[in-house]
Amino acid sequence: MDSFVIAGLFLLLFLGLADNQMIAALLPSLVGSLHVSIGVAGLLVAVYSLTAALASFVSGVLSDHYGRKRFLLLGVLLFAASSWVASRSATFHALVLARALTGFAAGMLSTCSITYAADRFEYRVRGRALGLISSAYFAAPILGVPLAAQIADRYGWRRAFLFFAILALVIAALTLSLPKDKLNPQPSSDKLRLAGRAFRSFLVRRDTAAALGIAFLVSGGLVGFLTYVGQWLNGQFGISTRTIGWVFMLGGVVALGSAPAGGIVSDRLGKRSVAIVSNLILALAVALIPLFAWGPWLLVVFSVASMAAAFRQGPLTALITELVPSTQRGSFIALRNIFSQTGIGLAAILGGLLYERHGYGAVTTLCAVMTALVALLLFMHIVEPQAVPEGV
């Protein structure tokens, strides 16, 4: 297994994820500094998600024909520039615009890093490979979010965005060394025609349509739960921004060990079954969290939620990327990411409204239901693909 490729894709995915997730830790500081309500501040997540969805569509379709690597490089450079703009923002509107640009860059990174990995690794070992790469989802709370919280706590939230701009430039240099990917030599007119046909087929096939619904529910359920947990801890128990960062780090430590394990286990026991069980455990843990007071038991349940979310990531991604041929994979992952980002945006907006009117318990109820529906769709509409035996 190509360790350098896994490491490079891990860093690219980590960059966008840590940047997005740190908003949960920075939310109390942003609300106070920019003088906006929680509901309005949720627009930062929603706008980020919508532009990421747009970028997924553009980069996914084009990368099927022009290669993934060039879009990874373009995305990481745009990310550096837009993060620097965010660090210079003096008003909420300016920050929203900067986050929209950053979301566009992150959408390119998310789509093309996953499709690059799916193209490079066979299905029989893809659970392990994507489990390792997808551990970026959980390394982000360990490294990026606590560090951003510490920077924001000491120097202000603008310096946190500046840190990510510098980190993006470092990762851009490493991206140049990724191996070249294969290109589709078809004429441009044929490429666009085939992309249109592919999108239509994804929406009418039962399994791919279910996979798109799963993407909507997975991302919306997880991000909706995480976005407002920091504000809940601060408002309900008076927990500081710095401590909130450490809570995310605890969840990330648990998840970071669980993500590779989930991939390895799913390669042996089946990606579909592992994903179903993980989603059911996650739904239960998310529903229980607001029932606990601040203390060890709350941290235990939060850790269980982190473990289940991580355990499902590799199996789900490997399973979904095998539903279509490699020549359509970029387009499919693009459409999947559009559904994913739409789920995030709607969950962020609806979660903000629910939080203000009914409290955090209403937010976690919504997210738990969304997560349980993932398990139902997997059970009813997705069939485990058969891995091709080695040597065939």
Secondary structure in CASP SS format (residue, H / E / C, confidence):
PFRMAT SS
TARGET T0000
AUTHOR 0000-0000-0000
METHOD secondary structure of the structure
MODEL  1
M C 1.00
D C 1.00
S H 1.00
F H 1.00
V H 1.00
I H 1.00
A H 1.00
G H 1.00
L H 1.00
F H 1.00
L H 1.00
L H 1.00
L H 1.00
F H 1.00
L H 1.00
G H 1.00
L H 1.00
A H 1.00
D H 1.00
N H 1.00
Q H 1.00
M H 1.00
I H 1.00
A H 1.00
A H 1.00
L H 1.00
L H 1.00
P H 1.00
S H 1.00
L H 1.00
V H 1.00
G H 1.00
S H 1.00
L H 1.00
H C 1.00
V C 1.00
S C 1.00
I H 1.00
G H 1.00
V H 1.00
A H 1.00
G C 1.00
L H 1.00
L H 1.00
V H 1.00
A H 1.00
V H 1.00
Y H 1.00
S H 1.00
L H 1.00
T H 1.00
A H 1.00
A H 1.00
L H 1.00
A H 1.00
S H 1.00
F H 1.00
V H 1.00
S H 1.00
G H 1.00
V H 1.00
L H 1.00
S H 1.00
D H 1.00
H H 1.00
Y H 1.00
G C 1.00
R C 1.00
K H 1.00
R H 1.00
F H 1.00
L H 1.00
L H 1.00
L H 1.00
G H 1.00
V H 1.00
L H 1.00
L H 1.00
F H 1.00
A H 1.00
A H 1.00
S H 1.00
S H 1.00
W H 1.00
V H 1.00
A H 1.00
S H 1.00
R C 1.00
S C 1.00
A C 1.00
T C 1.00
F H 1.00
H H 1.00
A H 1.00
L H 1.00
V H 1.00
L H 1.00
A H 1.00
R H 1.00
A H 1.00
L H 1.00
T H 1.00
G H 1.00
F H 1.00
A H 1.00
A H 1.00
G H 1.00
M H 1.00
L H 1.00
S H 1.00
T H 1.00
C H 1.00
S H 1.00
I H 1.00
T H 1.00
Y H 1.00
A H 1.00
A H 1.00
D H 1.00
R H 1.00
F C 1.00
E C 1.00
Y H 1.00
R H 1.00
V H 1.00
R H 1.00
G H 1.00
R H 1.00
A H 1.00
L H 1.00
G H 1.00
L H 1.00
I H 1.00
S H 1.00
S C 1.00
A H 1.00
Y H 1.00
F H 1.00
A H 1.00
A H 1.00
P H 1.00
I H 1.00
L H 1.00
G H 1.00
V H 1.00
P H 1.00
L H 1.00
A H 1.00
A H 1.00
Q H 1.00
I H 1.00
A H 1.00
D H 1.00
R H 1.00
Y H 1.00
G C 1.00
W H 1.00
R H 1.00
R H 1.00
A H 1.00
F H 1.00
L H 1.00
F H 1.00
F H 1.00
A H 1.00
I H 1.00
L H 1.00
A H 1.00
L H 1.00
V H 1.00
I H 1.00
A H 1.00
A H 1.00
L H 1.00
T H 1.00
L C 1.00
S C 1.00
L C 1.00
P C 1.00
K C 1.00
D C 1.00
K C 1.00
L C 1.00
N C 1.00
P C 1.00
Q C 1.00
P C 1.00
S H 1.00
S H 1.00
D H 1.00
K H 1.00
L H 1.00
R H 1.00
L H 1.00
A H 1.00
G H 1.00
R H 1.00
A H 1.00
F H 1.00
R H 1.00
S H 1.00
F H 1.00
L H 1.00
V H 1.00
R C 1.00
R H 1.00
D H 1.00
T H 1.00
A H 1.00
A H 1.00
A H 1.00
L H 1.00
G H 1.00
I H 1.00
A H 1.00
F H 1.00
L H 1.00
V H 1.00
S H 1.00
G H 1.00
G H 1.00
L H 1.00
V H 1.00
G H 1.00
F H 1.00
L H 1.00
T H 1.00
Y C 1.00
V H 1.00
G H 1.00
Q H 1.00
W H 1.00
L H 1.00
N H 1.00
G H 1.00
Q H 1.00
F H 1.00
G C 1.00
I C 1.00
S C 1.00
T H 1.00
R H 1.00
T H 1.00
I H 1.00
G H 1.00
W H 1.00
V H 1.00
F H 1.00
M H 1.00
L H 1.00
G H 1.00
G H 1.00
V H 1.00
V H 1.00
A H 1.00
L H 1.00
G H 1.00
S H 1.00
A H 1.00
P H 1.00
A H 1.00
G H 1.00
G H 1.00
I H 1.00
V H 1.00
S H 1.00
D H 1.00
R H 1.00
L H 1.00
G C 1.00
K H 1.00
R H 1.00
S H 1.00
V H 1.00
A H 1.00
I H 1.00
V H 1.00
S H 1.00
N H 1.00
L H 1.00
I H 1.00
L H 1.00
A H 1.00
L H 1.00
A H 1.00
V H 1.00
A H 1.00
L H 1.00
I H 1.00
P H 1.00
L H 1.00
F C 1.00
A C 1.00
W C 1.00
G C 1.00
P H 1.00
W H 1.00
L H 1.00
L H 1.00
V H 1.00
V H 1.00
F H 1.00
S H 1.00
V H 1.00
A H 1.00
S H 1.00
M H 1.00
A H 1.00
A H 1.00
A H 1.00
F H 1.00
R H 1.00
Q H 1.00
G H 1.00
P H 1.00
L H 1.00
T H 1.00
A H 1.00
L H 1.00
I H 1.00
T H 1.00
E C 1.00
L C 1.00
V C 1.00
P C 1.00
S H 1.00
T H 1.00
Q H 1.00
R H 1.00
G H 1.00
S H 1.00
F H 1.00
I H 1.00
A H 1.00
L H 1.00
R H 1.00
N H 1.00
I H 1.00
F H 1.00
S H 1.00
Q H 1.00
T H 1.00
G H 1.00
I H 1.00
G H 1.00
L H 1.00
A H 1.00
A H 1.00
I H 1.00
L H 1.00
G H 1.00
G H 1.00
L H 1.00
L H 1.00
Y H 1.00
E H 1.00
R H 1.00
H H 1.00
G C 1.00
Y H 1.00
G H 1.00
A H 1.00
V H 1.00
T H 1.00
T H 1.00
L H 1.00
C H 1.00
A H 1.00
V H 1.00
M H 1.00
T H 1.00
A H 1.00
L H 1.00
V H 1.00
A H 1.00
L H 1.00
L H 1.00
L H 1.00
F H 1.00
M H 1.00
H H 1.00
I C 1.00
V C 1.00
E C 1.00
P C 1.00
Q C 1.00
A C 1.00
V C 1.00
P C 1.00
E C 1.00
G C 1.00
V C 1.00
END
